[in-house]
């Protein structure tokens, strides 16, 4: 994979981050469609998706830290060194 796809100001955008964001958008669109079919108010999906996205990012970070295993405690806060 390409380490850097493009630069947004001084922040690099990685290909895997772009793919993860596209997957999150696809999941959101799918959830909206399924909610409409099931008769659920789509407003619930609009209210829940930021929390689901944030929870997914935090969960991915925790998994990454557990997988690495030997990271110093403050290193867990450095988002620039991996997810």
N, C-alpha and C positions, 0 to 999 in steps of 0.2 A: 504494500500500500504506500501511497505517497505520504510522506510525513507532513507536508504542508500543501494544501490545495490552493489557498490564496491568503492574502493578508487583509484584514479588516482594521484599518488604522495600524496600530502596533500589535494587534492580536492575531496570531495565526489561526486559520480555520483548517482543521484536519479533515481528511476524507471520511474517516470513521465517525467523526462528530456530525458531519453533514448527513451521513447515512442514518445515524441514530435519530437525528431530528426529523428526517423524512419518514422514518418508521413511526415516530411518535405522532406526526401529523396524519399518517395513514390510519393509525389506530384510533385517533380522535374522530376522523371522518367516518370510519366504520362504526364507532360507538354511536355517533349521531344518527346514522342510517338505521341501525338496529333499534335504537330507542324510539324512533318514529314508527317503525314497523310494529313494535311491541306496545305502542300506545303510551309510552313514558314521555313525560315532558322533556323536550330537548334542553330546556334551561338547566336541568339538573346536570347534564353532561357539561354544559358551558361552565357551571360553577365548580364542578369536580376536577376538570382536566388540569388546571394549574397545580393542584395538590397532588394529583396522580403523577404528573411529570416531575415535580419536586421530589416526591417519594421515590420515584424510580431512579433519579440521579443520586439521591442519598444512599439508597439501597445498593446501587452499582458501586458507589465509592466504598461502602462498607465491605462488600464482597471482594473488591480489589485489594483492600487493606488486609483482609483475612487471607486472601490467596498469596500475597507477598509475605506476610507473616512477621518479618523482622524489621518493619519500618519503625522509626522513632515516632513518639506520640505527636509531636508538632508537625511532622511530615504529612500527617493525615489531613491537615488543613491546606496543603499546597496543591491546588487544583491544576497547576501548570505542569506537574510531573506525571500526569496520567489522569484518567477519568476522574 
